[in-house]
Amino acid sequence: MTFVPVARLDQIPEERGMRVKVGELAFALYRVGDAIHAMEDACPHAGFPLSKGRFVDGVIVCAAHGLCYDVRTGQNPENADGFPIPCFRVRIEKGMVEVDLDDRINDPRRERAQRRDRD
C-alpha cells in the first residue's frame, strides 16, 4: 500500500465532496460522520464530476444525470448490480488525509484484468 497525503482533514466540507487530482487521477473526498471516504470523481454515464452533485446522508447524486452512489461503497443504492464507482482506502495521520491510490476498491476494470491474468 502506498498512501499519499492529499488534504488536511479540516479542509473537507461536510455538505459536499472535495475534488482532488493527483497526476491524471481525479477523485473526491467525502465526510460521512467522523469518517472520510475517497471515490473516483467521474459518473460512469458520461464522466461528469460527481463532486459537483448533491451530497446527502453519504450518497452523492450526479448533477448531470441524477445517478446516485454511496460514497462508502461506490454502489448505486438503487441498483446494487450496477456499475460501482471505484473507491480508495483512506487513513488519517496527524490531521492529514492520506489515500492509497494503488488499491482501488470495487473497481470492475481491475477485477476483470485480474481474472484475465489468472485464466
Beta strands, then each sheet from edge to edge (+ up, - down):
strand 1: 3-8
strand 2: 18-22
strand 3: 25-32
strand 4: 35-40
strand 5: 54-56
strand 6: 59-61
strand 7: 68-70
strand 8: 87-93
strand 9: 96-105
sheet 1: 1+ 9- 8+ 4- 3+ 2-
sheet 2: 5+ 6- 7+
end
